[in-house]
Amino acid sequence: MTTIVLRHIAVARDYANVHGHLLPGNSVVWDGYALGTWLKNQRAGAKKARENAA
């Protein structure tokens, strides 16, 4: 994994620890990272991968 992906994962963990969930709105910026947009894109990519595998 790239450094930026690892950083986003760390930021996501921090957000989840503070909020008790990992469902930020799309516009949420956490610790300077566009976490909401990043998670939306990660989920969309995972969904596309599952659809392509089926």
mmCIF entry with sequence, helices, sheets and N, C-alpha, C, O atoms, coordinates in Angstrom:
data_MODEL
# 
_entry.id   MODEL 
# 
_entity.id                         1 
_entity.type                       polymer 
_entity.pdbx_number_of_molecules   1 
# 
_entity_poly.entity_id                      1 
_entity_poly.type                           'polypeptide(L)' 
_entity_poly.nstd_linkage                   no 
_entity_poly.nstd_monomer                   no 
_entity_poly.pdbx_seq_one_letter_code       MTTIVLRHIAVARDYANVHGHLLPGNSVVWDGYALGTWLKNQRAGAKKARENAA 
_entity_poly.pdbx_seq_one_letter_code_can   MTTIVLRHIAVARDYANVHGHLLPGNSVVWDGYALGTWLKNQRAGAKKARENAA 
_entity_poly.pdbx_strand_id                 A 
# 
loop_
_entity_poly_seq.entity_id 
_entity_poly_seq.num 
_entity_poly_seq.mon_id 
_entity_poly_seq.hetero 
1 1  MET n 
1 2  THR n 
1 3  THR n 
1 4  ILE n 
1 5  VAL n 
1 6  LEU n 
1 7  ARG n 
1 8  HIS n 
1 9  ILE n 
1 10 ALA n 
1 11 VAL n 
1 12 ALA n 
1 13 ARG n 
1 14 ASP n 
1 15 TYR n 
1 16 ALA n 
1 17 ASN n 
1 18 VAL n 
1 19 HIS n 
1 20 GLY n 
1 21 HIS n 
1 22 LEU n 
1 23 LEU n 
1 24 PRO n 
1 25 GLY n 
1 26 ASN n 
1 27 SER n 
1 28 VAL n 
1 29 VAL n 
1 30 TRP n 
1 31 ASP n 
1 32 GLY n 
1 33 TYR n 
1 34 ALA n 
1 35 LEU n 
1 36 GLY n 
1 37 THR n 
1 38 TRP n 
1 39 LEU n 
1 40 LYS n 
1 41 ASN n 
1 42 GLN n 
1 43 ARG n 
1 44 ALA n 
1 45 GLY n 
1 46 ALA n 
1 47 LYS n 
1 48 LYS n 
1 49 ALA n 
1 50 ARG n 
1 51 GLU n 
1 52 ASN n 
1 53 ALA n 
1 54 ALA n 
# 
_struct_asym.id          A 
_struct_asym.entity_id   1 
# 
loop_
_struct_conf.conf_type_id 
_struct_conf.id 
_struct_conf.pdbx_PDB_helix_id 
_struct_conf.beg_label_comp_id 
_struct_conf.beg_label_asym_id 
_struct_conf.beg_label_seq_id 
_struct_conf.pdbx_beg_PDB_ins_code 
_struct_conf.end_label_comp_id 
_struct_conf.end_label_asym_id 
_struct_conf.end_label_seq_id 
_struct_conf.pdbx_end_PDB_ins_code 
_struct_conf.beg_auth_comp_id 
_struct_conf.beg_auth_asym_id 
_struct_conf.beg_auth_seq_id 
_struct_conf.end_auth_comp_id 
_struct_conf.end_auth_asym_id 
_struct_conf.end_auth_seq_id 
_struct_conf.pdbx_PDB_helix_class 
_struct_conf.details 
_struct_conf.pdbx_PDB_helix_length 
HELX_P HELX_P1 AA1 THR A 3  ? HIS A 19 ? THR A 3  HIS A 19 1 ? 17 
HELX_P HELX_P2 AA2 LEU A 35 ? ALA A 53 ? LEU A 35 ALA A 53 1 ? 19 
# 
_struct_conf_type.id          HELX_P 
_struct_conf_type.criteria    ? 
_struct_conf_type.reference   ? 
# 
loop_
_atom_site.group_PDB 
_atom_site.id 
_atom_site.type_symbol 
_atom_site.label_atom_id 
_atom_site.label_alt_id 
_atom_site.label_comp_id 
_atom_site.label_asym_id 
_atom_site.label_entity_id 
_atom_site.label_seq_id 
_atom_site.pdbx_PDB_ins_code 
_atom_site.Cartn_x 
_atom_site.Cartn_y 
_atom_site.Cartn_z 
_atom_site.occupancy 
_atom_site.B_iso_or_equiv 
_atom_site.pdbx_formal_charge 
_atom_site.auth_seq_id 
_atom_site.auth_comp_id 
_atom_site.auth_asym_id 
_atom_site.auth_atom_id 
_atom_site.pdbx_PDB_model_num 
ATOM 1   N N  . MET A 1 1  ? 0.834   -1.186  0.000   1.00 0.00 ? 1  MET A N  1 
ATOM 2   C CA . MET A 1 1  ? 0.000   0.000   0.000   1.00 0.00 ? 1  MET A CA 1 
ATOM 3   C C  . MET A 1 1  ? 0.875   1.245   0.000   1.00 0.00 ? 1  MET A C  1 
ATOM 4   O O  . MET A 1 1  ? 1.992   1.249   0.518   1.00 0.00 ? 1  MET A O  1 
ATOM 5   N N  . THR A 1 2  ? 0.343   2.276   -0.584  1.00 0.00 ? 2  THR A N  1 
ATOM 6   C CA . THR A 1 2  ? 1.092   3.528   -0.625  1.00 0.00 ? 2  THR A CA 1 
ATOM 7   C C  . THR A 1 2  ? 0.990   4.260   0.709   1.00 0.00 ? 2  THR A C  1 
ATOM 8   O O  . THR A 1 2  ? 0.113   3.972   1.524   1.00 0.00 ? 2  THR A O  1 
ATOM 9   N N  . THR A 1 3  ? 1.874   5.182   0.913   1.00 0.00 ? 3  THR A N  1 
ATOM 10  C CA . THR A 1 3  ? 1.884   5.968   2.141   1.00 0.00 ? 3  THR A CA 1 
ATOM 11  C C  . THR A 1 3  ? 0.582   6.738   2.319   1.00 0.00 ? 3  THR A C  1 
ATOM 12  O O  . THR A 1 3  ? 0.066   6.837   3.433   1.00 0.00 ? 3  THR A O  1 
ATOM 13  N N  . ILE A 1 4  ? 0.054   7.279   1.240   1.00 0.00 ? 4  ILE A N  1 
ATOM 14  C CA . ILE A 1 4  ? -1.177  8.076   1.351   1.00 0.00 ? 4  ILE A CA 1 
ATOM 15  C C  . ILE A 1 4  ? -2.361  7.190   1.741   1.00 0.00 ? 4  ILE A C  1 
ATOM 16  O O  . ILE A 1 4  ? -3.217  7.621   2.513   1.00 0.00 ? 4  ILE A O  1 
ATOM 17  N N  . VAL A 1 5  ? -2.424  5.974   1.228   1.00 0.00 ? 5  VAL A N  1 
ATOM 18  C CA . VAL A 1 5  ? -3.504  5.060   1.606   1.00 0.00 ? 5  VAL A CA 1 
ATOM 19  C C  . VAL A 1 5  ? -3.381  4.704   3.080   1.00 0.00 ? 5  VAL A C  1 
ATOM 20  O O  . VAL A 1 5  ? -4.376  4.695   3.804   1.00 0.00 ? 5  VAL A O  1 
ATOM 21  N N  . LEU A 1 6  ? -2.174  4.412   3.524   1.00 0.00 ? 6  LEU A N  1 
ATOM 22  C CA . LEU A 1 6  ? -1.968  4.098   4.935   1.00 0.00 ? 6  LEU A CA 1 
ATOM 23  C C  . LEU A 1 6  ? -2.335  5.278   5.821   1.00 0.00 ? 6  LEU A C  1 
ATOM 24  O O  . LEU A 1 6  ? -2.871  5.090   6.913   1.00 0.00 ? 6  LEU A O  1 
ATOM 25  N N  . ARG A 1 7  ? -2.053  6.488   5.362   1.00 0.00 ? 7  ARG A N  1 
ATOM 26  C CA . ARG A 1 7  ? -2.415  7.677   6.135   1.00 0.00 ? 7  ARG A CA 1 
ATOM 27  C C  . ARG A 1 7  ? -3.933  7.826   6.212   1.00 0.00 ? 7  ARG A C  1 
ATOM 28  O O  . ARG A 1 7  ? -4.472  8.137   7.274   1.00 0.00 ? 7  ARG A O  1 
ATOM 29  N N  . HIS A 1 8  ? -4.619  7.609   5.102   1.00 0.00 ? 8  HIS A N  1 
ATOM 30  C CA . HIS A 1 8  ? -6.078  7.689   5.113   1.00 0.00 ? 8  HIS A CA 1 
ATOM 31  C C  . HIS A 1 8  ? -6.671  6.637   6.048   1.00 0.00 ? 8  HIS A C  1 
ATOM 32  O O  . HIS A 1 8  ? -7.642  6.917   6.751   1.00 0.00 ? 8  HIS A O  1 
ATOM 33  N N  . ILE A 1 9  ? -6.106  5.440   6.067   1.00 0.00 ? 9  ILE A N  1 
ATOM 34  C CA . ILE A 1 9  ? -6.587  4.396   6.979   1.00 0.00 ? 9  ILE A CA 1 
ATOM 35  C C  . ILE A 1 9  ? -6.399  4.836   8.427   1.00 0.00 ? 9  ILE A C  1 
ATOM 36  O O  . ILE A 1 9  ? -7.287  4.631   9.254   1.00 0.00 ? 9  ILE A O  1 
ATOM 37  N N  . ALA A 1 10 ? -5.259  5.435   8.739   1.00 0.00 ? 10 ALA A N  1 
ATOM 38  C CA . ALA A 1 10 ? -5.015  5.922   10.101  1.00 0.00 ? 10 ALA A CA 1 
ATOM 39  C C  . ALA A 1 10 ? -6.009  7.024   10.466  1.00 0.00 ? 10 ALA A C  1 
ATOM 40  O O  . ALA A 1 10 ? -6.519  7.052   11.586  1.00 0.00 ? 10 ALA A O  1 
ATOM 41  N N  . VAL A 1 11 ? -6.284  7.917   9.540   1.00 0.00 ? 11 VAL A N  1 
ATOM 42  C CA . VAL A 1 11 ? -7.241  8.997   9.769   1.00 0.00 ? 11 VAL A CA 1 
ATOM 43  C C  . VAL A 1 11 ? -8.642  8.404   9.969   1.00 0.00 ? 11 VAL A C  1 
ATOM 44  O O  . VAL A 1 11 ? -9.392  8.861   10.831  1.00 0.00 ? 11 VAL A O  1 
ATOM 45  N N  . ALA A 1 12 ? -8.989  7.392   9.175   1.00 0.00 ? 12 ALA A N  1 
ATOM 46  C CA . ALA A 1 12 ? -10.297 6.745   9.319   1.00 0.00 ? 12 ALA A CA 1 
ATOM 47  C C  . ALA A 1 12 ? -10.433 6.084   10.690  1.00 0.00 ? 12 ALA A C  1 
ATOM 48  O O  . ALA A 1 12 ? -11.488 6.159   11.319  1.00 0.00 ? 12 ALA A O  1 
ATOM 49  N N  . ARG A 1 13 ? -9.370  5.441   11.146  1.00 0.00 ? 13 ARG A N  1 
ATOM 50  C CA . ARG A 1 13 ? -9.408  4.824   12.479  1.00 0.00 ? 13 ARG A CA 1 
ATOM 51  C C  . ARG A 1 13 ? -9.588  5.876   13.565  1.00 0.00 ? 13 ARG A C  1 
ATOM 52  O O  . ARG A 1 13 ? -10.352 5.682   14.511  1.00 0.00 ? 13 ARG A O  1 
ATOM 53  N N  . ASP A 1 14 ? -8.887  6.980   13.422  1.00 0.00 ? 14 ASP A N  1 
ATOM 54  C CA . ASP A 1 14 ? -9.021  8.057   14.399  1.00 0.00 ? 14 ASP A CA 1 
ATOM 55  C C  . ASP A 1 14 ? -10.449 8.590   14.422  1.00 0.00 ? 14 ASP A C  1 
ATOM 56  O O  . ASP A 1 14 ? -11.027 8.784   15.492  1.00 0.00 ? 14 ASP A O  1 
ATOM 57  N N  . TYR A 1 15 ? -11.011 8.824   13.252  1.00 0.00 ? 15 TYR A N  1 
ATOM 58  C CA . TYR A 1 15 ? -12.396 9.303   13.158  1.00 0.00 ? 15 TYR A CA 1 
ATOM 59  C C  . TYR A 1 15 ? -13.341 8.317   13.844  1.00 0.00 ? 15 TYR A C  1 
ATOM 60  O O  . TYR A 1 15 ? -14.200 8.722   14.627  1.00 0.00 ? 15 TYR A O  1 
ATOM 61  N N  . ALA A 1 16 ? -13.187 7.028   13.554  1.00 0.00 ? 16 ALA A N  1 
ATOM 62  C CA . ALA A 1 16 ? -14.053 6.007   14.144  1.00 0.00 ? 16 ALA A CA 1 
ATOM 63  C C  . ALA A 1 16 ? -13.895 5.947   15.658  1.00 0.00 ? 16 ALA A C  1 
ATOM 64  O O  . ALA A 1 16 ? -14.880 5.761   16.372  1.00 0.00 ? 16 ALA A O  1 
ATOM 65  N N  . ASN A 1 17 ? -12.681 6.098   16.154  1.00 0.00 ? 17 ASN A N  1 
ATOM 66  C CA . ASN A 1 17 ? -12.462 6.090   17.600  1.00 0.00 ? 17 ASN A CA 1 
ATOM 67  C C  . ASN A 1 17 ? -13.158 7.260   18.277  1.00 0.00 ? 17 ASN A C  1 
ATOM 68  O O  . ASN A 1 17 ? -13.693 7.115   19.376  1.00 0.00 ? 17 ASN A O  1 
ATOM 69  N N  . VAL A 1 18 ? -13.154 8.400   17.637  1.00 0.00 ? 18 VAL A N  1 
ATOM 70  C CA . VAL A 1 18 ? -13.772 9.591   18.212  1.00 0.00 ? 18 VAL A CA 1 
ATOM 71  C C  . VAL A 1 18 ? -15.301 9.530   18.112  1.00 0.00 ? 18 VAL A C  1 
ATOM 72  O O  . VAL A 1 18 ? -16.003 9.890   19.057  1.00 0.00 ? 18 VAL A O  1 
ATOM 73  N N  . HIS A 1 19 ? -15.812 9.072   16.959  1.00 0.00 ? 19 HIS A N  1 
ATOM 74  C CA . HIS A 1 19 ? -17.249 9.132   16.700  1.00 0.00 ? 19 HIS A CA 1 
ATOM 75  C C  . HIS A 1 19 ? -17.993 7.824   16.959  1.00 0.00 ? 19 HIS A C  1 
ATOM 76  O O  . HIS A 1 19 ? -19.222 7.820   17.041  1.00 0.00 ? 19 HIS A O  1 
ATOM 77  N N  . GLY A 1 20 ? -17.276 6.733   17.085  1.00 0.00 ? 20 GLY A N  1 
ATOM 78  C CA . GLY A 1 20 ? -17.921 5.451   17.317  1.00 0.00 ? 20 GLY A CA 1 
ATOM 79  C C  . GLY A 1 20 ? -18.517 4.822   16.070  1.00 0.00 ? 20 GLY A C  1 
ATOM 80  O O  . GLY A 1 20 ? -19.253 3.839   16.167  1.00 0.00 ? 20 GLY A O  1 
ATOM 81  N N  . HIS A 1 21 ? -18.215 5.366   14.909  1.00 0.00 ? 21 HIS A N  1 
ATOM 82  C CA . HIS A 1 21 ? -18.684 4.810   13.632  1.00 0.00 ? 21 HIS A CA 1 
ATOM 83  C C  . HIS A 1 21 ? -17.768 5.317   12.522  1.00 0.00 ? 21 HIS A C  1 
ATOM 84  O O  . HIS A 1 21 ? -16.969 6.233   12.715  1.00 0.00 ? 21 HIS A O  1 
ATOM 85  N N  . LEU A 1 22 ? -17.909 4.696   11.365  1.00 0.00 ? 22 LEU A N  1 
ATOM 86  C CA . LEU A 1 22 ? -17.123 5.121   10.204  1.00 0.00 ? 22 LEU A CA 1 
ATOM 87  C C  . LEU A 1 22 ? -18.064 5.419   9.038   1.00 0.00 ? 22 LEU A C  1 
ATOM 88  O O  . LEU A 1 22 ? -17.921 4.881   7.940   1.00 0.00 ? 22 LEU A O  1 
ATOM 89  N N  . LEU A 1 23 ? -19.021 6.287   9.313   1.00 0.00 ? 23 LEU A N  1 
ATOM 90  C CA . LEU A 1 23 ? -19.989 6.705   8.300   1.00 0.00 ? 23 LEU A CA 1 
ATOM 91  C C  . LEU A 1 23 ? -20.051 8.234   8.214   1.00 0.00 ? 23 LEU A C  1 
ATOM 92  O O  . LEU A 1 23 ? -21.114 8.823   8.410   1.00 0.00 ? 23 LEU A O  1 
ATOM 93  N N  . PRO A 1 24 ? -18.919 8.873   7.923   1.00 0.00 ? 24 PRO A N  1 
ATOM 94  C CA . PRO A 1 24 ? -18.957 10.337  7.819   1.00 0.00 ? 24 PRO A CA 1 
ATOM 95  C C  . PRO A 1 24 ? -19.686 10.766  6.553   1.00 0.00 ? 24 PRO A C  1 
ATOM 96  O O  . PRO A 1 24 ? -19.745 10.026  5.571   1.00 0.00 ? 24 PRO A O  1 
ATOM 97  N N  . GLY A 1 25 ? -20.229 11.954  6.595   1.00 0.00 ? 25 GLY A N  1 
ATOM 98  C CA . GLY A 1 25 ? -20.832 12.515  5.390   1.00 0.00 ? 25 GLY A CA 1 
ATOM 99  C C  . GLY A 1 25 ? -19.777 12.718  4.317   1.00 0.00 ? 25 GLY A C  1 
ATOM 100 O O  . GLY A 1 25 ? -18.586 12.793  4.617   1.00 0.00 ? 25 GLY A O  1 
ATOM 101 N N  . ASN A 1 26 ? -20.207 12.807  3.083   1.00 0.00 ? 26 ASN A N  1 
ATOM 102 C CA . ASN A 1 26 ? -19.267 12.942  1.964   1.00 0.00 ? 26 ASN A CA 1 
ATOM 103 C C  . ASN A 1 26 ? -18.392 14.181  2.058   1.00 0.00 ? 26 ASN A C  1 
ATOM 104 O O  . ASN A 1 26 ? -17.293 14.201  1.504   1.00 0.00 ? 26 ASN A O  1 
ATOM 105 N N  . SER A 1 27 ? -18.853 15.204  2.742   1.00 0.00 ? 27 SER A N  1 
ATOM 106 C CA . SER A 1 27 ? -18.090 16.449  2.802   1.00 0.00 ? 27 SER A CA 1 
ATOM 107 C C  . SER A 1 27 ? -17.176 16.534  4.032   1.00 0.00 ? 27 SER A C  1 
ATOM 108 O O  . SER A 1 27 ? -16.527 17.559  4.241   1.00 0.00 ? 27 SER A O  1 
ATOM 109 N N  . VAL A 1 28 ? -17.117 15.483  4.840   1.00 0.00 ? 28 VAL A N  1 
ATOM 110 C CA . VAL A 1 28 ? -16.321 15.530  6.072   1.00 0.00 ? 28 VAL A CA 1 
ATOM 111 C C  . VAL A 1 28 ? -14.824 15.543  5.754   1.00 0.00 ? 28 VAL A C  1 
ATOM 112 O O  . VAL A 1 28 ? -14.320 14.719  4.991   1.00 0.00 ? 28 VAL A O  1 
ATOM 113 N N  . VAL A 1 29 ? -14.143 16.493  6.359   1.00 0.00 ? 29 VAL A N  1 
ATOM 114 C CA . VAL A 1 29 ? -12.682 16.581  6.303   1.00 0.00 ? 29 VAL A CA 1 
ATOM 115 C C  . VAL A 1 29 ? -12.199 16.332  7.723   1.00 0.00 ? 29 VAL A C  1 
ATOM 116 O O  . VAL A 1 29 ? -12.643 16.999  8.658   1.00 0.00 ? 29 VAL A O  1 
ATOM 117 N N  . TRP A 1 30 ? -11.295 15.377  7.891   1.00 0.00 ? 30 TRP A N  1 
ATOM 118 C CA . TRP A 1 30 ? -10.795 15.012  9.212   1.00 0.00 ? 30 TRP A CA 1 
ATOM 119 C C  . TRP A 1 30 ? -9.276  15.049  9.172   1.00 0.00 ? 30 TRP A C  1 
ATOM 120 O O  . TRP A 1 30 ? -8.652  14.397  8.335   1.00 0.00 ? 30 TRP A O  1 
ATOM 121 N N  . ASP A 1 31 ? -8.699  15.797  10.062  1.00 0.00 ? 31 ASP A N  1 
ATOM 122 C CA . ASP A 1 31 ? -7.242  15.915  10.145  1.00 0.00 ? 31 ASP A CA 1 
ATOM 123 C C  . ASP A 1 31 ? -6.636  16.345  8.811   1.00 0.00 ? 31 ASP A C  1 
ATOM 124 O O  . ASP A 1 31 ? -5.535  15.928  8.450   1.00 0.00 ? 31 ASP A O  1 
ATOM 125 N N  . GLY A 1 32 ? -7.374  17.186  8.088   1.00 0.00 ? 32 GLY A N  1 
ATOM 126 C CA . GLY A 1 32 ? -6.868  17.715  6.822   1.00 0.00 ? 32 GLY A CA 1 
ATOM 127 C C  . GLY A 1 32 ? -7.103  16.824  5.617   1.00 0.00 ? 32 GLY A C  1 
ATOM 128 O O  . GLY A 1 32 ? -6.689  17.170  4.510   1.00 0.00 ? 32 GLY A O  1 
ATOM 129 N N  . TYR A 1 33 ? -7.759  15.683  5.801   1.00 0.00 ? 33 TYR A N  1 
ATOM 130 C CA . TYR A 1 33 ? -8.014  14.752  4.704   1.00 0.00 ? 33 TYR A CA 1 
ATOM 131 C C  . TYR A 1 33 ? -9.506  14.716  4.394   1.00 0.00 ? 33 TYR A C  1 
ATOM 132 O O  . TYR A 1 33 ? -10.336 14.752  5.302   1.00 0.00 ? 33 TYR A O  1 
ATOM 133 N N  . ALA A 1 34 ? -9.840  14.648  3.121   1.00 0.00 ? 34 ALA A N  1 
ATOM 134 C CA . ALA A 1 34 ? -11.239 14.571  2.691   1.00 0.00 ? 34 ALA A CA 1 
ATOM 135 C C  . ALA A 1 34 ? -11.727 13.142  2.937   1.00 0.00 ? 34 ALA A C  1 
ATOM 136 O O  . ALA A 1 34 ? -11.910 12.362  2.002   1.00 0.00 ? 34 ALA A O  1 
ATOM 137 N N  . LEU A 1 35 ? -11.932 12.821  4.211   1.00 0.00 ? 35 LEU A N  1 
ATOM 138 C CA . LEU A 1 35 ? -12.243 11.455  4.612   1.00 0.00 ? 35 LEU A CA 1 
ATOM 139 C C  . LEU A 1 35 ? -13.567 10.968  4.038   1.00 0.00 ? 35 LEU A C  1 
ATOM 140 O O  . LEU A 1 35 ? -13.651 9.830   3.574   1.00 0.00 ? 35 LEU A O  1 
ATOM 141 N N  . GLY A 1 36 ? -14.597 11.797  4.059   1.00 0.00 ? 36 GLY A N  1 
ATOM 142 C CA . GLY A 1 36 ? -15.894 11.386  3.528   1.00 0.00 ? 36 GLY A CA 1 
ATOM 143 C C  . GLY A 1 36 ? -15.825 10.998  2.062   1.00 0.00 ? 36 GLY A C  1 
ATOM 144 O O  . GLY A 1 36 ? -16.373 9.972   1.661   1.00 0.00 ? 36 GLY A O  1 
ATOM 145 N N  . THR A 1 37 ? -15.159 11.808  1.271   1.00 0.00 ? 37 THR A N  1 
ATOM 146 C CA . THR A 1 37 ? -15.016 11.528  -0.160  1.00 0.00 ? 37 THR A CA 1 
ATOM 147 C C  . THR A 1 37 ? -14.171 10.281  -0.379  1.00 0.00 ? 37 THR A C  1 
ATOM 148 O O  . THR A 1 37 ? -14.501 9.446   -1.220  1.00 0.00 ? 37 THR A O  1 
ATOM 149 N N  . TRP A 1 38 ? -13.081 10.151  0.375   1.00 0.00 ? 38 TRP A N  1 
ATOM 150 C CA . TRP A 1 38 ? -12.198 9.000   0.226   1.00 0.00 ? 38 TRP A CA 1 
ATOM 151 C C  . TRP A 1 38 ? -12.949 7.709   0.539   1.00 0.00 ? 38 TRP A C  1 
ATOM 152 O O  . TRP A 1 38 ? -12.846 6.737   -0.209  1.00 0.00 ? 38 TRP A O  1 
ATOM 153 N N  . LEU A 1 39 ? -13.707 7.689   1.646   1.00 0.00 ? 39 LEU A N  1 
ATOM 154 C CA . LEU A 1 39 ? -14.455 6.486   1.995   1.00 0.00 ? 39 LEU A CA 1 
ATOM 155 C C  . LEU A 1 39 ? -15.537 6.172   0.967   1.00 0.00 ? 39 LEU A C  1 
ATOM 156 O O  . LEU A 1 39 ? -15.756 5.009   0.629   1.00 0.00 ? 39 LEU A O  1 
ATOM 157 N N  . LYS A 1 40 ? -16.209 7.203   0.473   1.00 0.00 ? 40 LYS A N  1 
ATOM 158 C CA . LYS A 1 40 ? -17.228 6.992   -0.567  1.00 0.00 ? 40 LYS A CA 1 
ATOM 159 C C  . LYS A 1 40 ? -16.600 6.323   -1.789  1.00 0.00 ? 40 LYS A C  1 
ATOM 160 O O  . LYS A 1 40 ? -17.170 5.391   -2.358  1.00 0.00 ? 40 LYS A O  1 
ATOM 161 N N  . ASN A 1 41 ? -15.428 6.802   -2.184  1.00 0.00 ? 41 ASN A N  1 
ATOM 162 C CA . ASN A 1 41 ? -14.743 6.233   -3.347  1.00 0.00 ? 41 ASN A CA 1 
ATOM 163 C C  . ASN A 1 41 ? -14.257 4.811   -3.075  1.00 0.00 ? 41 ASN A C  1 
ATOM 164 O O  . ASN A 1 41 ? -14.307 3.961   -3.964  1.00 0.00 ? 41 ASN A O  1 
ATOM 165 N N  . GLN A 1 42 ? -13.790 4.545   -1.859  1.00 0.00 ? 42 GLN A N  1 
ATOM 166 C CA . GLN A 1 42 ? -13.346 3.192   -1.509  1.00 0.00 ? 42 GLN A CA 1 
ATOM 167 C C  . GLN A 1 42 ? -14.514 2.214   -1.547  1.00 0.00 ? 42 GLN A C  1 
ATOM 168 O O  . GLN A 1 42 ? -14.385 1.100   -2.057  1.00 0.00 ? 42 GLN A O  1 
ATOM 169 N N  . ARG A 1 43 ? -15.647 2.635   -1.007  1.00 0.00 ? 43 ARG A N  1 
ATOM 170 C CA . ARG A 1 43 ? -16.827 1.767   -1.010  1.00 0.00 ? 43 ARG A CA 1 
ATOM 171 C C  . ARG A 1 43 ? -17.335 1.523   -2.424  1.00 0.00 ? 43 ARG A C  1 
ATOM 172 O O  . ARG A 1 43 ? -17.735 0.407   -2.755  1.00 0.00 ? 43 ARG A O  1 
ATOM 173 N N  . ALA A 1 44 ? -17.322 2.552   -3.256  1.00 0.00 ? 44 ALA A N  1 
ATOM 174 C CA . ALA A 1 44 ? -17.767 2.399   -4.643  1.00 0.00 ? 44 ALA A CA 1 
ATOM 175 C C  . ALA A 1 44 ? -16.834 1.448   -5.395  1.00 0.00 ? 44 ALA A C  1 
ATOM 176 O O  . ALA A 1 44 ? -17.292 0.612   -6.174  1.00 0.00 ? 44 ALA A O  1 
ATOM 177 N N  . GLY A 1 45 ? -15.540 1.575   -5.161  1.00 0.00 ? 45 GLY A N  1 
ATOM 178 C CA . GLY A 1 45 ? -14.577 0.682   -5.806  1.00 0.00 ? 45 GLY A CA 1 
ATOM 179 C C  . GLY A 1 45 ? -14.750 -0.761  -5.368  1.00 0.00 ? 45 GLY A C  1 
ATOM 180 O O  . GLY A 1 45 ? -14.647 -1.676  -6.186  1.00 0.00 ? 45 GLY A O  1 
ATOM 181 N N  . ALA A 1 46 ? -15.011 -0.973  -4.090  1.00 0.00 ? 46 ALA A N  1 
ATOM 182 C CA . ALA A 1 46 ? -15.233 -2.334  -3.583  1.00 0.00 ? 46 ALA A CA 1 
ATOM 183 C C  . ALA A 1 46 ? -16.504 -2.929  -4.173  1.00 0.00 ? 46 ALA A C  1 
ATOM 184 O O  . ALA A 1 46 ? -16.546 -4.109  -4.521  1.00 0.00 ? 46 ALA A O  1 
ATOM 185 N N  . LYS A 1 47 ? -17.541 -2.099  -4.283  1.00 0.00 ? 47 LYS A N  1 
ATOM 186 C CA . LYS A 1 47 ? -18.792 -2.575  -4.873  1.00 0.00 ? 47 LYS A CA 1 
ATOM 187 C C  . LYS A 1 47 ? -18.589 -2.982  -6.332  1.00 0.00 ? 47 LYS A C  1 
ATOM 188 O O  . LYS A 1 47 ? -19.081 -4.021  -6.773  1.00 0.00 ? 47 LYS A O  1 
ATOM 189 N N  . LYS A 1 48 ? -17.863 -2.156  -7.067  1.00 0.00 ? 48 LYS A N  1 
ATOM 190 C CA . LYS A 1 48 ? -17.589 -2.433  -8.481  1.00 0.00 ? 48 LYS A CA 1 
ATOM 191 C C  . LYS A 1 48 ? -16.787 -3.728  -8.619  1.00 0.00 ? 48 LYS A C  1 
ATOM 192 O O  . LYS A 1 48 ? -17.057 -4.530  -9.512  1.00 0.00 ? 48 LYS A O  1 
ATOM 193 N N  . ALA A 1 49 ? -15.808 -3.935  -7.744  1.00 0.00 ? 49 ALA A N  1 
ATOM 194 C CA . ALA A 1 49 ? -15.004 -5.155  -7.780  1.00 0.00 ? 49 ALA A CA 1 
ATOM 195 C C  . ALA A 1 49 ? -15.872 -6.389  -7.521  1.00 0.00 ? 49 ALA A C  1 
ATOM 196 O O  . ALA A 1 49 ? -15.718 -7.415  -8.184  1.00 0.00 ? 49 ALA A O  1 
ATOM 197 N N  . ARG A 1 50 ? -16.790 -6.279  -6.544  1.00 0.00 ? 50 ARG A N  1 
ATOM 198 C CA . ARG A 1 50 ? -17.692 -7.407  -6.261  1.00 0.00 ? 50 ARG A CA 1 
ATOM 199 C C  . ARG A 1 50 ? -18.595 -7.700  -7.463  1.00 0.00 ? 50 ARG A C  1 
ATOM 200 O O  . ARG A 1 50 ? -18.825 -8.859  -7.808  1.00 0.00 ? 50 ARG A O  1 
ATOM 201 N N  . GLU A 1 51 ? -19.100 -6.644  -8.089  1.00 0.00 ? 51 GLU A N  1 
ATOM 202 C CA . GLU A 1 51 ? -19.976 -6.822  -9.249  1.00 0.00 ? 51 GLU A CA 1 
ATOM 203 C C  . GLU A 1 51 ? -19.226 -7.461  -10.403 1.00 0.00 ? 51 GLU A C  1 
ATOM 204 O O  . GLU A 1 51 ? -19.770 -8.322  -11.093 1.00 0.00 ? 51 GLU A O  1 
ATOM 205 N N  . ASN A 1 52 ? -17.989 -7.052  -10.619 1.00 0.00 ? 52 ASN A N  1 
ATOM 206 C CA . ASN A 1 52 ? -17.183 -7.601  -11.717 1.00 0.00 ? 52 ASN A CA 1 
ATOM 207 C C  . ASN A 1 52 ? -16.788 -9.048  -11.465 1.00 0.00 ? 52 ASN A C  1 
ATOM 208 O O  . ASN A 1 52 ? -16.584 -9.810  -12.410 1.00 0.00 ? 52 ASN A O  1 
ATOM 209 N N  . ALA A 1 53 ? -16.678 -9.431  -10.201 1.00 0.00 ? 53 ALA A N  1 
ATOM 210 C CA . ALA A 1 53 ? -16.293 -10.795 -9.856  1.00 0.00 ? 53 ALA A CA 1 
ATOM 211 C C  . ALA A 1 53 ? -17.454 -11.775 -9.998  1.00 0.00 ? 53 ALA A C  1 
ATOM 212 O O  . ALA A 1 53 ? -17.251 -12.983 -10.123 1.00 0.00 ? 53 ALA A O  1 
ATOM 213 N N  . ALA A 1 54 ? -18.660 -11.242 -9.979  1.00 0.00 ? 54 ALA A N  1 
ATOM 214 C CA . ALA A 1 54 ? -19.847 -12.116 -10.020 1.00 0.00 ? 54 ALA A CA 1 
ATOM 215 C C  . ALA A 1 54 ? -20.172 -12.574 -11.430 1.00 0.00 ? 54 ALA A C  1 
ATOM 216 O O  . ALA A 1 54 ? -21.137 -13.311 -11.633 1.00 0.00 ? 54 ALA A O  1 
# 
